[in-house]
Amino acid sequence: MIDSQKIKETLDRHDVSESDKLSVALAEILNKHLSGENLSKTVHEHDKRMARMRGEIM
């Protein structure tokens, strides 16, 4: 299982394009879904995280 926090920290440390961040996020969602986590919950969590990254949510 991929650790979401480690992914975020790694992406934040490096100059990663938004497109690449989206690709990683989609892979993370798929990984969680395949591991049995609730897909709608995972997508909702991802949406909130992306909104925070864009500065829409504090």
N, CA, C, O and CB atoms as a CASP TS submission, in Angstrom:
PFRMAT TS
TARGET T0000
AUTHOR 0000-0000-0000
METHOD Language model
MODEL 1
PARENT N/A
ATOM      1  N   MET     1       0.842  -1.185   0.000  1.00  0.00           N
ATOM      2  CA  MET     1       0.000   0.000   0.000  1.00  0.00           C
ATOM      3  C   MET     1       0.886   1.246   0.000  1.00  0.00           C
ATOM      4  O   MET     1       1.888   1.302   0.714  1.00  0.00           O
ATOM      5  CB  MET     1      -0.958  -0.001   1.224  1.00  0.00           C
ATOM      6  N   ILE     2       0.523   2.216  -0.781  1.00  0.00           N
ATOM      7  CA  ILE     2       1.274   3.462  -0.890  1.00  0.00           C
ATOM      8  C   ILE     2       0.831   4.408   0.226  1.00  0.00           C
ATOM      9  O   ILE     2      -0.367   4.556   0.467  1.00  0.00           O
ATOM     10  CB  ILE     2       1.068   4.118  -2.291  1.00  0.00           C
ATOM     11  N   ASP     3       1.778   5.048   0.906  1.00  0.00           N
ATOM     12  CA  ASP     3       1.473   5.990   1.972  1.00  0.00           C
ATOM     13  C   ASP     3       1.236   7.374   1.363  1.00  0.00           C
ATOM     14  O   ASP     3       2.150   7.969   0.793  1.00  0.00           O
ATOM     15  CB  ASP     3       2.622   6.031   3.023  1.00  0.00           C
ATOM     16  N   SER     4       0.007   7.885   1.486  1.00  0.00           N
ATOM     17  CA  SER     4      -0.374   9.167   0.888  1.00  0.00           C
ATOM     18  C   SER     4       0.495  10.315   1.374  1.00  0.00           C
ATOM     19  O   SER     4       0.888  11.171   0.582  1.00  0.00           O
ATOM     20  CB  SER     4      -1.823   9.469   1.191  1.00  0.00           C
ATOM     21  N   GLN     5       0.797  10.343   2.659  1.00  0.00           N
ATOM     22  CA  GLN     5       1.587  11.438   3.209  1.00  0.00           C
ATOM     23  C   GLN     5       2.992  11.451   2.609  1.00  0.00           C
ATOM     24  O   GLN     5       3.524  12.518   2.302  1.00  0.00           O
ATOM     25  CB  GLN     5       1.663  11.327   4.735  1.00  0.00           C
ATOM     26  N   LYS     6       3.590  10.280   2.443  1.00  0.00           N
ATOM     27  CA  LYS     6       4.932  10.213   1.853  1.00  0.00           C
ATOM     28  C   LYS     6       4.907  10.681   0.403  1.00  0.00           C
ATOM     29  O   LYS     6       5.838  11.345  -0.052  1.00  0.00           O
ATOM     30  CB  LYS     6       5.490   8.779   1.937  1.00  0.00           C
ATOM     31  N   ILE     7       3.850  10.339  -0.322  1.00  0.00           N
ATOM     32  CA  ILE     7       3.723  10.800  -1.709  1.00  0.00           C
ATOM     33  C   ILE     7       3.661  12.315  -1.738  1.00  0.00           C
ATOM     34  O   ILE     7       4.381  12.952  -2.507  1.00  0.00           O
ATOM     35  CB  ILE     7       2.469  10.195  -2.385  1.00  0.00           C
ATOM     36  N   LYS     8       2.796  12.907  -0.900  1.00  0.00           N
ATOM     37  CA  LYS     8       2.642  14.360  -0.877  1.00  0.00           C
ATOM     38  C   LYS     8       3.964  15.037  -0.525  1.00  0.00           C
ATOM     39  O   LYS     8       4.353  16.009  -1.172  1.00  0.00           O
ATOM     40  CB  LYS     8       1.552  14.769   0.126  1.00  0.00           C
ATOM     41  N   GLU     9       4.655  14.530   0.494  1.00  0.00           N
ATOM     42  CA  GLU     9       5.931  15.122   0.896  1.00  0.00           C
ATOM     43  C   GLU     9       6.954  15.048  -0.233  1.00  0.00           C
ATOM     44  O   GLU     9       7.705  15.998  -0.455  1.00  0.00           O
ATOM     45  CB  GLU     9       6.475  14.418   2.142  1.00  0.00           C
ATOM     46  N   THR    10       6.986  13.941  -0.935  1.00  0.00           N
ATOM     47  CA  THR    10       7.927  13.788  -2.047  1.00  0.00           C
ATOM     48  C   THR    10       7.600  14.758  -3.172  1.00  0.00           C
ATOM     49  O   THR    10       8.499  15.400  -3.716  1.00  0.00           O
ATOM     50  CB  THR    10       7.909  12.348  -2.573  1.00  0.00           C
ATOM     51  N   LEU    11       6.320  14.874  -3.528  1.00  0.00           N
ATOM     52  CA  LEU    11       5.924  15.792  -4.592  1.00  0.00           C
ATOM     53  C   LEU    11       6.215  17.236  -4.205  1.00  0.00           C
ATOM     54  O   LEU    11       6.617  18.038  -5.047  1.00  0.00           O
ATOM     55  CB  LEU    11       4.439  15.625  -4.918  1.00  0.00           C
ATOM     56  N   ASP    12       6.012  17.570  -2.922  1.00  0.00           N
ATOM     57  CA  ASP    12       6.258  18.933  -2.463  1.00  0.00           C
ATOM     58  C   ASP    12       7.746  19.277  -2.471  1.00  0.00           C
ATOM     59  O   ASP    12       8.111  20.436  -2.673  1.00  0.00           O
ATOM     60  CB  ASP    12       5.693  19.122  -1.065  1.00  0.00           C
ATOM     61  N   ARG    13       8.602  18.289  -2.256  1.00  0.00           N
ATOM     62  CA  ARG    13      10.057  18.525  -2.223  1.00  0.00           C
ATOM     63  C   ARG    13      10.635  18.749  -3.615  1.00  0.00           C
ATOM     64  O   ARG    13      11.684  19.377  -3.755  1.00  0.00           O
ATOM     65  CB  ARG    13      10.766  17.348  -1.562  1.00  0.00           C
ATOM     66  N   HIS    14       9.977  18.254  -4.621  1.00  0.00           N
ATOM     67  CA  HIS    14      10.504  18.331  -5.978  1.00  0.00           C
ATOM     68  C   HIS    14       9.615  19.215  -6.839  1.00  0.00           C
ATOM     69  O   HIS    14       8.441  19.423  -6.533  1.00  0.00           O
ATOM     70  CB  HIS    14      10.625  16.928  -6.594  1.00  0.00           C
ATOM     71  N   ASP    15      10.183  19.726  -7.909  1.00  0.00           N
ATOM     72  CA  ASP    15       9.420  20.557  -8.839  1.00  0.00           C
ATOM     73  C   ASP    15       8.612  19.630  -9.742  1.00  0.00           C
ATOM     74  O   ASP    15       9.090  19.186 -10.786  1.00  0.00           O
ATOM     75  CB  ASP    15      10.364  21.495  -9.682  1.00  0.00           C
ATOM     76  N   VAL    16       7.385  19.348  -9.326  1.00  0.00           N
ATOM     77  CA  VAL    16       6.533  18.412 -10.048  1.00  0.00           C
ATOM     78  C   VAL    16       5.363  19.185 -10.649  1.00  0.00           C
ATOM     79  O   VAL    16       4.709  19.969  -9.961  1.00  0.00           O
ATOM     80  CB  VAL    16       6.030  17.267  -9.112  1.00  0.00           C
ATOM     81  N   SER    17       5.105  18.960 -11.929  1.00  0.00           N
ATOM     82  CA  SER    17       4.021  19.672 -12.598  1.00  0.00           C
ATOM     83  C   SER    17       2.670  19.228 -12.048  1.00  0.00           C
ATOM     84  O   SER    17       2.545  18.139 -11.487  1.00  0.00           O
ATOM     85  CB  SER    17       4.079  19.443 -14.117  1.00  0.00           C
ATOM     86  N   GLU    18       1.664  20.081 -12.213  1.00  0.00           N
ATOM     87  CA  GLU    18       0.311  19.741 -11.760  1.00  0.00           C
ATOM     88  C   GLU    18      -0.199  18.493 -12.476  1.00  0.00           C
ATOM     89  O   GLU    18      -0.906  17.678 -11.883  1.00  0.00           O
ATOM     90  CB  GLU    18      -0.654  20.921 -12.000  1.00  0.00           C
ATOM     91  N   SER    19       0.158  18.347 -13.736  1.00  0.00           N
ATOM     92  CA  SER    19      -0.254  17.168 -14.498  1.00  0.00           C
ATOM     93  C   SER    19       0.322  15.896 -13.886  1.00  0.00           C
ATOM     94  O   SER    19      -0.372  14.888 -13.754  1.00  0.00           O
ATOM     95  CB  SER    19       0.186  17.296 -15.963  1.00  0.00           C
ATOM     96  N   ASP    20       1.602  15.955 -13.513  1.00  0.00           N
ATOM     97  CA  ASP    20       2.227  14.794 -12.881  1.00  0.00           C
ATOM     98  C   ASP    20       1.620  14.516 -11.514  1.00  0.00           C
ATOM     99  O   ASP    20       1.443  13.358 -11.136  1.00  0.00           O
ATOM    100  CB  ASP    20       3.734  15.006 -12.750  1.00  0.00           C
ATOM    101  N   LYS    21       1.298  15.580 -10.765  1.00  0.00           N
ATOM    102  CA  LYS    21       0.655  15.392  -9.462  1.00  0.00           C
ATOM    103  C   LYS    21      -0.698  14.709  -9.637  1.00  0.00           C
ATOM    104  O   LYS    21      -1.066  13.840  -8.847  1.00  0.00           O
ATOM    105  CB  LYS    21       0.484  16.746  -8.734  1.00  0.00           C
ATOM    106  N   LEU    22      -1.438  15.101 -10.672  1.00  0.00           N
ATOM    107  CA  LEU    22      -2.734  14.486 -10.940  1.00  0.00           C
ATOM    108  C   LEU    22      -2.562  13.014 -11.288  1.00  0.00           C
ATOM    109  O   LEU    22      -3.332  12.169 -10.830  1.00  0.00           O
ATOM    110  CB  LEU    22      -3.458  15.222 -12.078  1.00  0.00           C
ATOM    111  N   SER    23      -1.560  12.709 -12.091  1.00  0.00           N
ATOM    112  CA  SER    23      -1.303  11.308 -12.448  1.00  0.00           C
ATOM    113  C   SER    23      -1.003  10.468 -11.212  1.00  0.00           C
ATOM    114  O   SER    23      -1.493   9.347 -11.081  1.00  0.00           O
ATOM    115  CB  SER    23      -0.137  11.214 -13.439  1.00  0.00           C
ATOM    116  N   VAL    24      -0.199  11.012 -10.310  1.00  0.00           N
ATOM    117  CA  VAL    24       0.124  10.297  -9.076  1.00  0.00           C
ATOM    118  C   VAL    24      -1.126  10.131  -8.221  1.00  0.00           C
ATOM    119  O   VAL    24      -1.349   9.066  -7.646  1.00  0.00           O
ATOM    120  CB  VAL    24       1.220  11.041  -8.284  1.00  0.00           C
ATOM    121  N   ALA    25      -1.938  11.178  -8.136  1.00  0.00           N
ATOM    122  CA  ALA    25      -3.159  11.107  -7.335  1.00  0.00           C
ATOM    123  C   ALA    25      -4.117  10.058  -7.890  1.00  0.00           C
ATOM    124  O   ALA    25      -4.729   9.311  -7.128  1.00  0.00           O
ATOM    125  CB  ALA    25      -3.847  12.476  -7.285  1.00  0.00           C
ATOM    126  N   LEU    26      -4.249  10.001  -9.201  1.00  0.00           N
ATOM    127  CA  LEU    26      -5.128   8.997  -9.806  1.00  0.00           C
ATOM    128  C   LEU    26      -4.608   7.587  -9.552  1.00  0.00           C
ATOM    129  O   LEU    26      -5.389   6.668  -9.308  1.00  0.00           O
ATOM    130  CB  LEU    26      -5.264   9.242 -11.314  1.00  0.00           C
ATOM    131  N   ALA    27      -3.299   7.419  -9.609  1.00  0.00           N
ATOM    132  CA  ALA    27      -2.713   6.109  -9.304  1.00  0.00           C
ATOM    133  C   ALA    27      -2.970   5.739  -7.847  1.00  0.00           C
ATOM    134  O   ALA    27      -3.233   4.579  -7.530  1.00  0.00           O
ATOM    135  CB  ALA    27      -1.196   6.108  -9.597  1.00  0.00           C
ATOM    136  N   GLU    28      -2.890   6.727  -6.969  1.00  0.00           N
ATOM    137  CA  GLU    28      -3.151   6.489  -5.546  1.00  0.00           C
ATOM    138  C   GLU    28      -4.604   6.070  -5.326  1.00  0.00           C
ATOM    139  O   GLU    28      -4.877   5.146  -4.559  1.00  0.00           O
ATOM    140  CB  GLU    28      -2.830   7.752  -4.719  1.00  0.00           C
ATOM    141  N   ILE    29      -5.534   6.748  -5.998  1.00  0.00           N
ATOM    142  CA  ILE    29      -6.953   6.397  -5.888  1.00  0.00           C
ATOM    143  C   ILE    29      -7.181   4.971  -6.366  1.00  0.00           C
ATOM    144  O   ILE    29      -7.878   4.198  -5.709  1.00  0.00           O
ATOM    145  CB  ILE    29      -7.825   7.378  -6.700  1.00  0.00           C
ATOM    146  N   LEU    30      -6.602   4.623  -7.495  1.00  0.00           N
ATOM    147  CA  LEU    30      -6.758   3.271  -8.030  1.00  0.00           C
ATOM    148  C   LEU    30      -6.160   2.241  -7.071  1.00  0.00           C
ATOM    149  O   LEU    30      -6.755   1.189  -6.837  1.00  0.00           O
ATOM    150  CB  LEU    30      -6.094   3.159  -9.415  1.00  0.00           C
ATOM    151  N   ASN    31      -4.997   2.540  -6.525  1.00  0.00           N
ATOM    152  CA  ASN    31      -4.349   1.633  -5.576  1.00  0.00           C
ATOM    153  C   ASN    31      -5.236   1.390  -4.352  1.00  0.00           C
ATOM    154  O   ASN    31      -5.388   0.253  -3.905  1.00  0.00           O
ATOM    155  CB  ASN    31      -2.988   2.202  -5.138  1.00  0.00           C
ATOM    156  N   LYS    32      -5.814   2.458  -3.819  1.00  0.00           N
ATOM    157  CA  LYS    32      -6.684   2.313  -2.647  1.00  0.00           C
ATOM    158  C   LYS    32      -7.926   1.509  -2.999  1.00  0.00           C
ATOM    159  O   LYS    32      -8.364   0.657  -2.226  1.00  0.00           O
ATOM    160  CB  LYS    32      -7.086   3.692  -2.094  1.00  0.00           C
ATOM    161  N   HIS    33      -8.491   1.784  -4.170  1.00  0.00           N
ATOM    162  CA  HIS    33      -9.691   1.060  -4.591  1.00  0.00           C
ATOM    163  C   HIS    33      -9.388  -0.433  -4.734  1.00  0.00           C
ATOM    164  O   HIS    33     -10.168  -1.276  -4.291  1.00  0.00           O
ATOM    165  CB  HIS    33     -10.231   1.630  -5.925  1.00  0.00           C
ATOM    166  N   LEU    34      -8.269  -0.746  -5.345  1.00  0.00           N
ATOM    167  CA  LEU    34      -7.904  -2.149  -5.542  1.00  0.00           C
ATOM    168  C   LEU    34      -7.577  -2.843  -4.224  1.00  0.00           C
ATOM    169  O   LEU    34      -7.671  -4.066  -4.120  1.00  0.00           O
ATOM    170  CB  LEU    34      -6.718  -2.252  -6.486  1.00  0.00           C
ATOM    171  N   SER    35      -7.194  -2.062  -3.223  1.00  0.00           N
ATOM    172  CA  SER    35      -6.887  -2.657  -1.919  1.00  0.00           C
ATOM    173  C   SER    35      -8.136  -2.793  -1.054  1.00  0.00           C
ATOM    174  O   SER    35      -8.058  -3.249   0.086  1.00  0.00           O
ATOM    175  CB  SER    35      -5.842  -1.818  -1.189  1.00  0.00           C
ATOM    176  N   GLY    36      -9.294  -2.394  -1.599  1.00  0.00           N
ATOM    177  CA  GLY    36     -10.554  -2.612  -0.903  1.00  0.00           C
ATOM    178  C   GLY    36     -11.129  -1.401  -0.198  1.00  0.00           C
ATOM    179  O   GLY    36     -12.179  -1.512   0.436  1.00  0.00           O
ATOM    180  N   GLU    37     -10.480  -0.248  -0.283  1.00  0.00           N
ATOM    181  CA  GLU    37     -11.042   0.934   0.356  1.00  0.00           C
ATOM    182  C   GLU    37     -12.232   1.438  -0.455  1.00  0.00           C
ATOM    183  O   GLU    37     -12.328   1.201  -1.659  1.00  0.00           O
ATOM    184  CB  GLU    37      -9.970   2.041   0.503  1.00  0.00           C
ATOM    185  N   ASN    38     -13.125   2.130   0.221  1.00  0.00           N
ATOM    186  CA  ASN    38     -14.316   2.676  -0.418  1.00  0.00           C
ATOM    187  C   ASN    38     -13.904   3.750  -1.433  1.00  0.00           C
ATOM    188  O   ASN    38     -13.292   4.753  -1.064  1.00  0.00           O
ATOM    189  CB  ASN    38     -15.294   3.263   0.644  1.00  0.00           C
ATOM    190  N   LEU    39     -14.238   3.538  -2.700  1.00  0.00           N
ATOM    191  CA  LEU    39     -13.782   4.438  -3.766  1.00  0.00           C
ATOM    192  C   LEU    39     -14.343   5.849  -3.609  1.00  0.00           C
ATOM    193  O   LEU    39     -13.599   6.815  -3.778  1.00  0.00           O
ATOM    194  CB  LEU    39     -14.178   3.879  -5.126  1.00  0.00           C
ATOM    195  N   SER    40     -15.628   6.000  -3.293  1.00  0.00           N
ATOM    196  CA  SER    40     -16.200   7.342  -3.188  1.00  0.00           C
ATOM    197  C   SER    40     -15.554   8.120  -2.043  1.00  0.00           C
ATOM    198  O   SER    40     -15.345   9.327  -2.161  1.00  0.00           O
ATOM    199  CB  SER    40     -17.723   7.262  -2.984  1.00  0.00           C
ATOM    200  N   LYS    41     -15.236   7.445  -0.936  1.00  0.00           N
ATOM    201  CA  LYS    41     -14.552   8.104   0.180  1.00  0.00           C
ATOM    202  C   LYS    41     -13.157   8.540  -0.248  1.00  0.00           C
ATOM    203  O   LYS    41     -12.730   9.651   0.064  1.00  0.00           O
ATOM    204  CB  LYS    41     -14.470   7.164   1.408  1.00  0.00           C
ATOM    205  N   THR    42     -12.452   7.678  -0.954  1.00  0.00           N
ATOM    206  CA  THR    42     -11.099   7.990  -1.412  1.00  0.00           C
ATOM    207  C   THR    42     -11.110   9.182  -2.366  1.00  0.00           C
ATOM    208  O   THR    42     -10.273  10.077  -2.249  1.00  0.00           O
ATOM    209  CB  THR    42     -10.471   6.767  -2.099  1.00  0.00           C
ATOM    210  N   VAL    43     -12.052   9.199  -3.306  1.00  0.00           N
ATOM    211  CA  VAL    43     -12.149  10.304  -4.265  1.00  0.00           C
ATOM    212  C   VAL    43     -12.489  11.599  -3.538  1.00  0.00           C
ATOM    213  O   VAL    43     -11.921  12.646  -3.848  1.00  0.00           O
ATOM    214  CB  VAL    43     -13.213  10.001  -5.349  1.00  0.00           C
ATOM    215  N   HIS    44     -13.408  11.545  -2.573  1.00  0.00           N
ATOM    216  CA  HIS    44     -13.773  12.735  -1.807  1.00  0.00           C
ATOM    217  C   HIS    44     -12.560  13.286  -1.051  1.00  0.00           C
ATOM    218  O   HIS    44     -12.331  14.496  -1.040  1.00  0.00           O
ATOM    219  CB  HIS    44     -14.915  12.410  -0.821  1.00  0.00           C
ATOM    220  N   GLU    45     -11.784  12.397  -0.421  1.00  0.00           N
ATOM    221  CA  GLU    45     -10.572  12.829   0.283  1.00  0.00           C
ATOM    222  C   GLU    45      -9.583  13.463  -0.690  1.00  0.00           C
ATOM    223  O   GLU    45      -8.949  14.470  -0.372  1.00  0.00           O
ATOM    224  CB  GLU    45      -9.915  11.639   1.010  1.00  0.00           C
ATOM    225  N   HIS    46      -9.453  12.873  -1.870  1.00  0.00           N
ATOM    226  CA  HIS    46      -8.546  13.425  -2.878  1.00  0.00           C
ATOM    227  C   HIS    46      -9.013  14.812  -3.321  1.00  0.00           C
ATOM    228  O   HIS    46      -8.199  15.726  -3.452  1.00  0.00           O
ATOM    229  CB  HIS    46      -8.451  12.479  -4.095  1.00  0.00           C
ATOM    230  N   ASP    47     -10.320  14.975  -3.552  1.00  0.00           N
ATOM    231  CA  ASP    47     -10.857  16.272  -3.963  1.00  0.00           C
ATOM    232  C   ASP    47     -10.555  17.345  -2.922  1.00  0.00           C
ATOM    233  O   ASP    47     -10.180  18.463  -3.274  1.00  0.00           O
ATOM    234  CB  ASP    47     -12.370  16.176  -4.195  1.00  0.00           C
ATOM    235  N   LYS    48     -10.716  17.014  -1.653  1.00  0.00           N
ATOM    236  CA  LYS    48     -10.421  17.979  -0.594  1.00  0.00           C
ATOM    237  C   LYS    48      -8.938  18.324  -0.584  1.00  0.00           C
ATOM    238  O   LYS    48      -8.574  19.490  -0.430  1.00  0.00           O
ATOM    239  CB  LYS    48     -10.848  17.427   0.778  1.00  0.00           C
ATOM    240  N   ARG    49      -8.072  17.312  -0.750  1.00  0.00           N
ATOM    241  CA  ARG    49      -6.624  17.548  -0.750  1.00  0.00           C
ATOM    242  C   ARG    49      -6.220  18.439  -1.928  1.00  0.00           C
ATOM    243  O   ARG    49      -5.407  19.349  -1.764  1.00  0.00           O
ATOM    244  CB  ARG    49      -5.858  16.206  -0.809  1.00  0.00           C
ATOM    245  N   MET    50      -6.774  18.185  -3.099  1.00  0.00           N
ATOM    246  CA  MET    50      -6.444  18.999  -4.273  1.00  0.00           C
ATOM    247  C   MET    50      -6.927  20.434  -4.079  1.00  0.00           C
ATOM    248  O   MET    50      -6.236  21.373  -4.474  1.00  0.00           O
ATOM    249  CB  MET    50      -7.070  18.392  -5.550  1.00  0.00           C
ATOM    250  N   ALA    51      -8.095  20.616  -3.479  1.00  0.00           N
ATOM    251  CA  ALA    51      -8.602  21.962  -3.213  1.00  0.00           C
ATOM    252  C   ALA    51      -7.673  22.696  -2.249  1.00  0.00           C
ATOM    253  O   ALA    51      -7.418  23.888  -2.419  1.00  0.00           O
ATOM    254  CB  ALA    51     -10.035  21.902  -2.637  1.00  0.00           C
ATOM    255  N   ARG    52      -7.166  21.989  -1.240  1.00  0.00           N
ATOM    256  CA  ARG    52      -6.204  22.609  -0.317  1.00  0.00           C
ATOM    257  C   ARG    52      -4.934  23.005  -1.059  1.00  0.00           C
ATOM    258  O   ARG    52      -4.387  24.082  -0.821  1.00  0.00           O
ATOM    259  CB  ARG    52      -5.864  21.647   0.846  1.00  0.00           C
ATOM    260  N   MET    53      -4.462  22.144  -1.953  1.00  0.00           N
ATOM    261  CA  MET    53      -3.244  22.439  -2.712  1.00  0.00           C
ATOM    262  C   MET    53      -3.434  23.671  -3.591  1.00  0.00           C
ATOM    263  O   MET    53      -2.492  24.434  -3.808  1.00  0.00           O
ATOM    264  CB  MET    53      -2.843  21.233  -3.574  1.00  0.00           C
ATOM    265  N   ARG    54      -4.649  23.863  -4.094  1.00  0.00           N
ATOM    266  CA  ARG    54      -4.933  25.031  -4.933  1.00  0.00           C
ATOM    267  C   ARG    54      -5.239  26.267  -4.094  1.00  0.00           C
ATOM    268  O   ARG    54      -5.406  27.358  -4.639  1.00  0.00           O
ATOM    269  CB  ARG    54      -6.105  24.739  -5.867  1.00  0.00           C
ATOM    270  N   GLY    55      -5.314  26.106  -2.772  1.00  0.00           N
ATOM    271  CA  GLY    55      -5.579  27.240  -1.898  1.00  0.00           C
ATOM    272  C   GLY    55      -7.044  27.558  -1.733  1.00  0.00           C
ATOM    273  O   GLY    55      -7.385  28.620  -1.212  1.00  0.00           O
ATOM    274  N   GLU    56      -7.932  26.661  -2.166  1.00  0.00           N
ATOM    275  CA  GLU    56      -9.365  26.909  -2.056  1.00  0.00           C
ATOM    276  C   GLU    56      -9.890  26.596  -0.659  1.00  0.00           C
ATOM    277  O   GLU    56     -10.918  27.133  -0.247  1.00  0.00           O
ATOM    278  CB  GLU    56     -10.116  26.086  -3.085  1.00  0.00           C
ATOM    279  N   ILE    57      -9.190  25.733   0.069  1.00  0.00           N
ATOM    280  CA  ILE    57      -9.579  25.350   1.427  1.00  0.00           C
ATOM    281  C   ILE    57      -8.355  25.518   2.306  1.00  0.00           C
ATOM    282  O   ILE    57      -7.248  25.138   1.925  1.00  0.00           O
ATOM    283  CB  ILE    57     -10.134  23.875   1.488  1.00  0.00           C
ATOM    284  N   MET    58      -8.556  26.080   3.466  1.00  0.00           N
ATOM    285  CA  MET    58      -7.446  26.229   4.417  1.00  0.00           C
ATOM    286  C   MET    58      -7.498  25.120   5.437  1.00  0.00           C
ATOM    287  O   MET    58      -6.652  25.061   6.329  1.00  0.00           O
ATOM    288  CB  MET    58      -7.490  27.603   5.118  1.00  0.00           C
TER
END
